[in-house]
Amino acid sequence: MLLNVTASLIYSATQSCDALLQVEATSDAGQRCEASRLLLLSGSDLGQVEGEDAIGTRRWVSVTTQLDCRYETQVEITRPDVDLSQLQETPRYQLRGAVIPYLMPSRNCQSDLFLDFTASQFSDLRGGALVQAMSDWIKTNFNYDIFASNAGTTATESFSSLRGVCRDYAHVLIALVRAVGIPARFVSAYAPDVKPQDFHAVVEVFLEGDWHLVDPTGMAQPADIVRICVGRDAADASFLTSYGFLTLQEQSVQVERLAV
């Protein structure tokens, strides 16, 4: 799969501030970026650092009156097509140290509050089949509603309302999966069939010694997901974090399939 990705962000500032930008797709074993270009039409590049787990790039930007950023790349997706339901759990004593934090509750994914629900709803399933059932439950029972949440909405709040956007779907799935002792992490991404088209959020689960993508909204498949960065939840993987007040003026994302 070959995808063309373009993104544009325009924010105004009332005073000078620094911002941490995470919009650049990562190159890894499952995807390769070509012809990548990040243009800062307004704002100054202060340097870059690695993202969480050394995945992706965080870029420090200085903003005076406006941040105007344009990003474009072509991404070839090479990750294999894996049947999630057939994957087995990795024994917890075999988990690498870097994976352990993704078993724990986090700011937006209070997995310890979902123990009773997962025990009553999914007690007869294990491994990838369990994760798939949880993802299907969310897709079936949730309503996609762009007005139902904000950046601070937690998994428990989304679960109570059964509404939200991709970020909220991802938070609930992460909380459910961690509640049964399977590592799960938040993935900021691009994907071509997201409606309305925007930055997308999906989940990675750790099964059979590796990370595997799953989208509880059902809008994207692993074969056409472009990973940007990962984190414990959205607080770690925001496309823009400002250390001063910024006001959104314009934002657009376009992801298109290209003929190979």
One Martini backbone bead per residue (centre of mass of N, CA, C, O) as a GRO file, in nm:
protein
  260
    1MET     BB    1   0.095   0.037   0.024
    2LEU     BB    2   0.032   0.373  -0.104
    3LEU     BB    3   0.071   0.695   0.056
    4ASN     BB    4  -0.064   1.024   0.075
    5VAL     BB    5   0.051   1.295   0.290
    6THR     BB    6  -0.130   1.577   0.433
    7ALA     BB    7  -0.059   1.870   0.646
    8SER     BB    8  -0.230   2.143   0.830
    9LEU     BB    9  -0.121   2.420   1.050
   10ILE     BB   10  -0.304   2.694   1.220
   11TYR     BB   11  -0.181   2.923   1.468
   12SER     BB   12  -0.238   3.148   1.726
   13ALA     BB   13  -0.069   3.405   1.929
   14THR     BB   14  -0.051   3.614   2.221
   15GLN     BB   15   0.231   3.475   2.285
   16SER     BB   16   0.520   3.359   2.334
   17CYS     BB   17   0.612   3.011   2.247
   18ASP     BB   18   0.627   2.674   2.297
   19ALA     BB   19   0.631   2.373   2.082
   20LEU     BB   20   0.514   2.032   2.032
   21LEU     BB   21   0.572   1.839   1.741
   22GLN     BB   22   0.356   1.552   1.599
   23VAL     BB   23   0.347   1.471   1.235
   24GLU     BB   24   0.568   1.266   1.167
   25ALA     BB   25   0.632   0.999   1.013
   26THR     BB   26   0.746   0.683   1.060
   27SER     BB   27   1.027   0.472   1.024
   28ASP     BB   28   1.000   0.114   0.974
   29ALA     BB   29   0.925  -0.220   0.937
   30GLY     BB   30   0.612  -0.123   0.828
   31GLN     BB   31   0.737   0.161   0.717
   32ARG     BB   32   0.803   0.401   0.439
   33CYS     BB   33   0.950   0.711   0.390
   34GLU     BB   34   0.898   0.963   0.130
   35ALA     BB   35   0.928   1.280   0.046
   36SER     BB   36   0.980   1.447   0.300
   37ARG     BB   37   0.806   1.750   0.440
   38LEU     BB   38   0.877   2.034   0.656
   39LEU     BB   39   0.694   2.340   0.694
   40LEU     BB   40   0.779   2.666   0.826
   41LEU     BB   41   0.604   2.963   0.773
   42SER     BB   42   0.561   2.981   1.093
   43GLY     BB   43   0.817   2.963   1.284
   44SER     BB   44   1.073   2.794   1.486
   45ASP     BB   45   1.329   2.570   1.472
   46LEU     BB   46   1.486   2.403   1.766
   47GLY     BB   47   1.439   2.091   1.735
   48GLN     BB   48   1.492   1.734   1.797
   49VAL     BB   49   1.318   1.438   1.922
   50GLU     BB   50   1.225   1.162   2.046
   51GLY     BB   51   0.992   0.952   2.096
   52GLU     BB   52   0.831   0.722   2.226
   53ASP     BB   53   1.025   0.447   2.209
   54ALA     BB   54   1.177   0.574   1.958
   55ILE     BB   55   0.909   0.689   1.811
   56GLY     BB   56   0.961   0.922   1.624
   57THR     BB   57   0.908   1.290   1.607
   58ARG     BB   58   1.004   1.566   1.795
   59ARG     BB   59   0.928   1.925   1.762
   60TRP     BB   60   1.067   2.219   1.832
   61VAL     BB   61   0.879   2.533   1.862
   62SER     BB   62   0.875   2.876   1.788
   63VAL     BB   63   0.627   3.117   1.894
   64THR     BB   64   0.481   3.425   1.837
   65THR     BB   65   0.200   3.473   1.642
   66GLN     BB   66   0.257   3.207   1.451
   67LEU     BB   67   0.153   2.878   1.330
   68ASP     BB   68   0.284   2.741   1.015
   69CYS     BB   69   0.218   2.409   0.900
   70ARG     BB   70   0.370   2.175   0.663
   71TYR     BB   71   0.296   1.832   0.559
   72GLU     BB   72   0.478   1.573   0.363
   73THR     BB   73   0.418   1.233   0.232
   74GLN     BB   74   0.532   0.904   0.145
   75VAL     BB   75   0.385   0.575   0.214
   76GLU     BB   76   0.501   0.247   0.269
   77ILE     BB   77   0.325  -0.043   0.333
   78THR     BB   78   0.473  -0.362   0.487
   79ARG     BB   79   0.298  -0.493   0.674
   80PRO     BB   80   0.159  -0.764   0.778
   81ASP     BB   81  -0.114  -0.978   0.761
   82VAL     BB   82  -0.293  -1.019   1.067
   83ASP     BB   83  -0.464  -1.242   1.275
   84LEU     BB   84  -0.557  -1.146   1.577
   85SER     BB   85  -0.733  -1.396   1.683
   86GLN     BB   86  -0.458  -1.597   1.668
   87LEU     BB   87  -0.321  -1.466   1.899
   88GLN     BB   88  -0.102  -1.483   2.168
   89GLU     BB   89   0.001  -1.451   2.470
   90THR     BB   90   0.241  -1.307   2.658
   91PRO     BB   91   0.411  -1.383   2.906
   92ARG     BB   92   0.467  -1.168   3.160
   93TYR     BB   93   0.762  -1.270   3.239
   94GLN     BB   94   0.857  -1.195   2.920
   95LEU     BB   95   0.852  -0.904   2.945
   96ARG     BB   96   0.971  -0.620   2.872
   97GLY     BB   97   1.045  -0.336   3.034
   98ALA     BB   98   0.915  -0.139   2.810
   99VAL     BB   99   0.618  -0.280   2.837
  100ILE     BB  100   0.504  -0.258   3.130
  101PRO     BB  101   0.362   0.031   3.129
  102TYR     BB  102   0.121  -0.099   2.935
  103LEU     BB  103  -0.029  -0.228   3.203
  104MET     BB  104  -0.094   0.045   3.321
  105PRO     BB  105  -0.233   0.293   3.448
  106SER     BB  106  -0.355   0.608   3.323
  107ARG     BB  107  -0.477   0.914   3.288
  108ASN     BB  108  -0.700   0.800   3.047
  109CYS     BB  109  -0.648   0.479   3.153
  110GLN     BB  110  -0.844   0.318   3.395
  111SER     BB  111  -0.811  -0.011   3.418
  112ASP     BB  112  -0.897  -0.073   3.724
  113LEU     BB  113  -1.218   0.001   3.650
  114PHE     BB  114  -1.256  -0.282   3.446
  115LEU     BB  115  -1.260  -0.563   3.586
  116ASP     BB  116  -1.561  -0.642   3.604
  117PHE     BB  117  -1.641  -0.615   3.307
  118THR     BB  118  -1.435  -0.813   3.178
  119ALA     BB  119  -1.520  -1.063   3.348
  120SER     BB  120  -1.829  -1.065   3.247
  121GLN     BB  121  -1.787  -1.028   2.918
  122PHE     BB  122  -1.474  -1.199   2.864
  123SER     BB  123  -1.406  -1.485   3.019
  124ASP     BB  124  -1.380  -1.693   2.746
  125LEU     BB  125  -1.121  -1.526   2.660
  126ARG     BB  126  -0.809  -1.492   2.464
  127GLY     BB  127  -0.603  -1.281   2.352
  128GLY     BB  128  -0.679  -1.185   2.038
  129ALA     BB  129  -0.979  -1.262   2.071
  130LEU     BB  130  -1.027  -1.063   2.301
  131VAL     BB  131  -0.947  -0.801   2.162
  132GLN     BB  132  -1.148  -0.825   1.928
  133ALA     BB  133  -1.404  -0.827   2.105
  134MET     BB  134  -1.358  -0.547   2.228
  135SER     BB  135  -1.352  -0.387   1.965
  136ASP     BB  136  -1.636  -0.478   1.868
  137TRP     BB  137  -1.793  -0.364   2.107
  138ILE     BB  138  -1.725  -0.069   2.059
  139LYS     BB  139  -1.826  -0.042   1.766
  140THR     BB  140  -2.127  -0.126   1.840
  141ASN     BB  141  -2.182   0.078   2.111
  142PHE     BB  142  -2.072   0.325   1.972
  143ASN     BB  143  -2.075   0.681   1.910
  144TYR     BB  144  -1.984   0.905   1.673
  145ASP     BB  145  -1.878   1.217   1.846
  146ILE     BB  146  -1.741   1.541   1.820
  147PHE     BB  147  -1.911   1.661   2.096
  148ALA     BB  148  -1.845   1.444   2.351
  149SER     BB  149  -1.541   1.566   2.376
  150ASN     BB  150  -1.207   1.599   2.507
  151ALA     BB  151  -0.875   1.596   2.594
  152GLY     BB  152  -0.977   1.506   2.907
  153THR     BB  153  -1.115   1.256   2.840
  154THR     BB  154  -1.197   0.953   2.967
  155ALA     BB  155  -1.263   0.622   2.961
  156THR     BB  156  -1.494   0.629   3.171
  157GLU     BB  157  -1.660   0.853   3.033
  158SER     BB  158  -1.696   0.713   2.756
  159PHE     BB  159  -1.827   0.454   2.868
  160SER     BB  160  -2.080   0.598   2.990
  161SER     BB  161  -2.173   0.738   2.702
  162LEU     BB  162  -2.094   0.596   2.424
  163ARG     BB  163  -1.892   0.835   2.328
  164GLY     BB  164  -1.693   0.971   2.047
  165VAL     BB  165  -1.374   0.952   1.936
  166CYS     BB  166  -1.095   0.793   1.850
  167ARG     BB  167  -0.956   0.854   2.119
  168ASP     BB  168  -1.183   0.720   2.295
  169TYR     BB  169  -1.180   0.441   2.177
  170ALA     BB  170  -0.883   0.388   2.247
  171HIS     BB  171  -0.899   0.425   2.555
  172VAL     BB  172  -1.098   0.194   2.609
  173LEU     BB  173  -0.936  -0.037   2.489
  174ILE     BB  174  -0.688  -0.005   2.665
  175ALA     BB  175  -0.831  -0.048   2.937
  176LEU     BB  176  -0.940  -0.333   2.879
  177VAL     BB  177  -0.670  -0.475   2.810
  178ARG     BB  178  -0.519  -0.410   3.074
  179ALA     BB  179  -0.730  -0.549   3.268
  180VAL     BB  180  -0.620  -0.847   3.138
  181GLY     BB  181  -0.291  -0.823   3.098
  182ILE     BB  182  -0.249  -0.649   2.830
  183PRO     BB  183  -0.061  -0.471   2.638
  184ALA     BB  184  -0.123  -0.111   2.572
  185ARG     BB  185  -0.124   0.147   2.309
  186PHE     BB  186  -0.101   0.457   2.176
  187VAL     BB  187  -0.183   0.577   1.834
  188SER     BB  188  -0.066   0.798   1.613
  189ALA     BB  189  -0.234   0.876   1.291
  190TYR     BB  190  -0.286   0.775   0.956
  191ALA     BB  191  -0.583   0.757   0.730
  192PRO     BB  192  -0.796   0.730   0.445
  193ASP     BB  193  -1.106   0.653   0.595
  194VAL     BB  194  -1.144   0.901   0.760
  195LYS     BB  195  -1.448   1.024   0.931
  196PRO     BB  196  -1.335   1.285   0.944
  197GLN     BB  197  -1.061   1.411   0.821
  198ASP     BB  198  -0.776   1.324   1.029
  199PHE     BB  199  -0.639   1.262   1.287
  200HIS     BB  200  -0.551   0.946   1.427
  201ALA     BB  201  -0.667   0.673   1.650
  202VAL     BB  202  -0.504   0.391   1.790
  203VAL     BB  203  -0.396   0.050   1.859
  204GLU     BB  204  -0.157  -0.138   2.054
  205VAL     BB  205  -0.075  -0.484   2.093
  206PHE     BB  206   0.081  -0.739   2.298
  207LEU     BB  207   0.168  -1.021   2.093
  208GLU     BB  208   0.390  -1.257   2.044
  209GLY     BB  209   0.633  -1.031   2.091
  210ASP     BB  210   0.440  -0.797   1.962
  211TRP     BB  211   0.307  -0.536   1.778
  212HIS     BB  212  -0.053  -0.464   1.720
  213LEU     BB  213  -0.299  -0.343   1.523
  214VAL     BB  214  -0.605  -0.154   1.624
  215ASP     BB  215  -0.947  -0.041   1.524
  216PRO     BB  216  -1.241   0.045   1.697
  217THR     BB  217  -1.388   0.209   1.457
  218GLY     BB  218  -1.324   0.062   1.159
  219MET     BB  219  -1.164   0.271   0.951
  220ALA     BB  220  -0.896   0.088   0.992
  221GLN     BB  221  -0.621  -0.087   0.869
  222PRO     BB  222  -0.303  -0.195   0.903
  223ALA     BB  223  -0.239  -0.153   0.583
  224ASP     BB  224  -0.344   0.185   0.627
  225ILE     BB  225  -0.144   0.266   0.863
  226VAL     BB  226   0.014   0.565   0.986
  227ARG     BB  227   0.267   0.609   1.191
  228ILE     BB  228   0.384   0.846   1.436
  229CYS     BB  229   0.309   0.763   1.746
  230VAL     BB  230   0.345   0.687   2.100
  231GLY     BB  231   0.159   0.585   2.411
  232ARG     BB  232  -0.029   0.556   2.688
  233ASP     BB  233  -0.172   0.813   2.569
  234ALA     BB  234  -0.265   1.114   2.438
  235ALA     BB  235  -0.066   1.281   2.619
  236ASP     BB  236   0.193   1.145   2.458
  237ALA     BB  237   0.049   1.187   2.133
  238SER     BB  238   0.036   1.467   2.045
  239PHE     BB  239   0.058   1.685   1.772
  240LEU     BB  240   0.012   1.928   1.998
  241THR     BB  241   0.218   2.112   2.238
  242SER     BB  242   0.168   2.390   2.448
  243TYR     BB  243   0.360   2.670   2.624
  244GLY     BB  244   0.090   2.821   2.559
  245PHE     BB  245  -0.144   3.010   2.390
  246LEU     BB  246  -0.345   2.856   2.133
  247THR     BB  247  -0.524   2.925   1.820
  248LEU     BB  248  -0.730   2.790   1.605
  249GLN     BB  249  -0.758   2.839   1.241
  250GLU     BB  250  -0.627   2.576   1.086
  251GLN     BB  251  -0.714   2.233   0.967
  252SER     BB  252  -0.553   1.961   0.775
  253VAL     BB  253  -0.623   1.629   0.624
  254GLN     BB  254  -0.460   1.407   0.378
  255VAL     BB  255  -0.541   1.068   0.256
  256GLU     BB  256  -0.397   0.878  -0.017
  257ARG     BB  257  -0.416   0.653  -0.257
  258LEU     BB  258  -0.171   0.486  -0.457
  259ALA     BB  259  -0.046   0.378  -0.733
  260VAL     BB  260   0.189   0.099  -0.795
   0.00000   0.00000   0.00000
